[in-house]
Amino acid sequence: MPWNPEIYNQFKNIRYQPFYDLADLISADNLKNCIDVGCGTGEQTAILANKFEHANFLGIDSSKEMLEKSKEFDLANLTFQQKTIEEFANSDSNWDLIFSNAALQWSDNHEKLFPKLISKLNINGQFAVQMPCQKDNVLNVILSDLAREKPFADYLNNFHRDSPLLTIDDYAKIMFNNGLKDLNISMKVYPIYGNDETEFYNFISGSALIPYMERLTTEQQELFTTEFKTRIKKYYKTFPAIYSFKRMLLYGRKS
């Protein structure tokens, strides 16, 4: 099951507020060479390119399906490439801004990944990253529990994707130890309101659910979906309900 930009964008307004909050932390000073790591459809990269029109932006993503949408954005200071986060981290390049909104949670071993990324910044270069706190978010917990139980554990051949996110203290230490200053680190709740369990299910189906569903047959997917919705309904008991979706925002400048 490849990334589906149509499903992902059903919750565009909800997904974009953290992006705007992160973008507001960026300074235009000495901003020339910028990259958006895990740019998805490229729409957010285009917003950045418009906002900082004197800088050049490159958006990279591993998903061919997502990058097809990037062809809609025709800006002189904006280009796109299909590349994984790991390929970028191991490449030889330097940047004035490394930006990543809701993407780095798909990569493992942040203890090694983040120092690699920070090392690619020029002096006074900016590092701006946002990630969902999957370990603490209810829908992710329900998904994790369900995938570990029979019969779904058997269907999935015991596949389970643990969140690679570290604690805020860990990220603060990594950023400081790798030469970032002017640190702005926070966790913020972005509330999602749902009228029924299907609305909450649809939200997670466009992101964290994908690696699980792509390993299931059509019949197994239907069973998984039904049980997932049942557990969401059991957890919330009454609707409308609020899903307190927590995200981590990390910003610093290279000294």
C-alpha positions in Angstrom: 0.0 0.0 0.0 1.9 3.1 -1.2 1.4 6.6 0.3 -1.9 8.1 -0.9 -1.8 11.9 -1.1 -5.5 12.1 -1.4 -6.1 10.3 1.9 -3.2 12.1 3.6 -4.6 15.5 2.6 -8.1 14.8 4.0 -6.7 16.2 7.2 -4.6 19.0 5.6 -5.7 21.7 7.9 -4.9 19.6 11.0 -1.6 18.5 9.6 -0.5 22.0 8.5 -0.8 23.9 11.8 2.4 22.3 13.2 4.1 23.1 9.9 3.2 26.8 10.3 4.3 26.8 13.9 7.7 25.4 12.9 8.1 27.7 9.9 7.5 30.7 12.2 10.7 29.8 14.1 12.9 30.2 11.0 14.9 33.4 10.4 15.4 34.8 6.9 18.9 36.0 7.8 21.6 34.4 5.5 19.1 31.9 4.2 20.3 30.7 0.8 20.5 27.0 0.5 17.6 25.0 2.1 16.2 21.5 2.1 12.9 20.0 3.2 13.6 16.4 4.3 10.5 14.2 3.7 8.6 16.9 1.8 5.6 14.7 0.8 3.5 16.3 -1.9 5.8 19.4 -1.8 3.0 21.8 -1.0 4.7 22.8 2.3 8.1 23.2 0.6 6.4 25.5 -1.9 5.0 27.6 1.0 8.5 27.9 2.4 9.9 28.8 -1.0 7.3 31.6 -1.3 7.9 32.8 2.2 11.7 32.9 1.8 11.8 33.9 -1.9 15.5 34.8 -1.9 16.5 31.3 -0.9 16.7 28.1 -3.0 14.8 25.1 -1.8 15.1 21.4 -2.5 12.4 19.0 -1.4 13.2 15.3 -1.1 10.9 12.3 -0.4 11.1 8.6 -0.8 7.6 8.3 -2.2 7.1 8.5 -5.9 3.4 8.8 -5.4 3.8 11.9 -3.2 6.3 13.5 -5.4 3.9 13.3 -8.4 2.0 16.1 -6.7 5.1 18.3 -6.5 4.9 18.8 -10.3 2.1 21.3 -9.6 4.5 23.8 -8.0 6.4 25.8 -10.5 8.7 28.1 -8.7 12.1 29.3 -9.8 13.7 28.7 -6.4 12.2 25.2 -5.9 13.2 21.7 -7.1 12.4 18.2 -6.0 14.2 14.8 -5.9 13.2 11.3 -4.9 15.6 10.4 -2.1 15.4 8.7 1.3 16.2 10.3 4.6 19.1 7.9 5.0 20.5 8.7 1.6 20.4 12.4 2.4 22.0 11.9 5.8 24.9 10.0 4.2 25.4 12.4 1.3 28.0 15.1 1.0 26.2 18.4 1.2 25.8 21.5 3.4 22.8 23.7 4.0 21.6 26.9 5.6 18.4 25.3 6.6 17.5 21.7 7.2 13.7 21.5 7.6 11.6 18.4 8.3 7.9 18.3 9.1 6.4 15.0 10.3 9.0 12.8 8.5 11.9 11.9 10.7 9.7 9.6 12.8 9.9 7.2 9.9 13.7 6.8 10.3 15.4 4.7 13.1 18.3 5.3 15.4 17.9 9.0 16.1 21.0 9.0 18.3 23.1 8.7 15.1 20.7 10.3 12.6 20.3 13.7 14.2 24.1 14.3 14.7 24.5 13.4 11.0 21.9 15.9 9.9 23.1 18.7 12.2 26.7 18.2 10.8 25.4 19.1 7.4 24.5 22.7 8.5 26.7 25.6 7.5 27.7 28.0 10.3 24.6 29.9 11.5 22.5 27.3 9.6 19.1 26.5 11.0 17.7 23.1 12.1 13.9 22.9 12.3 12.1 19.6 12.9 8.6 18.5 13.9 7.5 15.0 14.7 4.4 13.4 16.2 4.9 11.8 19.6 3.6 8.4 18.6 4.4 6.6 21.8 2.1 8.9 23.7 -0.7 9.3 21.2 -3.8 7.2 21.8 -4.4 6.0 18.3 -0.8 4.8 17.9 -1.1 2.9 21.2 -4.3 1.2 20.0 -2.6 0.3 16.7 0.5 -1.0 18.5 -1.6 -3.2 20.9 -3.7 -4.6 18.1 -0.7 -5.5 15.9 0.8 -7.5 18.7 -2.3 -9.6 19.3 -3.5 -12.7 17.5 -4.7 -13.2 14.8 -3.1 -10.0 13.5 0.4 -10.8 14.8 0.2 -13.9 12.7 -1.1 -12.1 9.7 1.7 -9.6 10.0 4.4 -12.3 10.6 5.0 -10.5 14.0 5.9 -7.2 12.2 5.7 -4.3 14.5 7.1 -0.8 14.1 8.2 0.8 17.4 8.5 4.5 17.4 12.1 5.7 17.2 11.4 8.9 19.1 13.6 9.8 22.0 12.6 12.1 24.9 12.7 15.8 24.7 15.7 15.7 27.1 17.5 13.5 24.7 16.9 15.8 21.7 17.9 18.8 23.7 21.2 17.1 24.7 21.9 15.9 21.1 21.2 19.4 19.7 23.4 21.1 22.3 26.2 18.6 22.1 26.3 19.0 18.3 26.7 22.7 18.3 23.2 24.1 18.1 22.4 27.3 20.0 19.2 29.5 20.3 17.3 26.3 21.1 13.5 26.3 21.0 12.2 22.9 22.0 8.6 22.1 22.9 5.8 19.6 22.9 2.4 20.8 21.9 -1.1 19.3 21.7 -2.9 19.8 18.4 -6.5 18.7 19.2 -8.5 16.7 16.6 -12.2 16.6 17.0 -14.1 13.5 15.8 -17.9 12.8 15.4 -17.3 9.1 15.4 -14.6 6.4 15.4 -14.3 6.4 11.6 -13.1 10.0 11.6 -10.2 9.1 14.0 -9.5 6.0 12.1 -9.3 7.9 8.8 -6.8 10.3 10.3 -4.3 7.5 11.2 -5.0 5.5 8.1 -3.1 8.1 6.0 0.1 7.7 7.9 1.1 5.3 10.8 -1.3 2.6 9.6 0.3 2.2 6.2 3.2 -0.1 7.0 0.8 -2.5 8.7 -2.0 -2.5 6.0 0.5 -3.1 3.2 1.4 -6.4 4.8 -2.2 -7.7 5.0 -4.5 -9.2 2.4 -7.7 -7.4 1.5 -9.7 -9.7 3.8 -7.2 -9.2 6.6 -7.3 -5.5 6.1 -11.1 -5.5 6.5 -10.8 -7.4 9.8 -8.1 -5.2 11.1 -10.0 -2.0 10.2 -13.2 -3.3 11.9 -11.4 -4.2 15.1 -9.4 -1.0 15.1 -12.6 1.1 14.8 -14.2 -1.0 17.6 -11.4 -0.3 19.9 -11.4 3.4 19.1 -15.2 3.5 19.9 -14.6 1.6 23.2 -11.9 4.0 24.3 -13.8 7.1 23.7 -17.2 5.8 24.7 -19.1 8.9 23.6 -18.9 11.2 20.6 -18.1 13.9 19.6 -14.7 13.4 21.2 -11.3 15.0 21.3 -8.0 13.3 20.2 -5.1 15.1 21.9 -2.5 14.7 19.2 0.9 15.5 20.6 3.8 16.8 18.5 7.4 17.7 19.3 9.0 20.9 17.7 12.7 21.2 17.7 14.7 24.3 16.5 18.3 25.4 16.8 21.0 27.4 15.0 24.5 26.1 14.3 27.2 27.9 16.2 
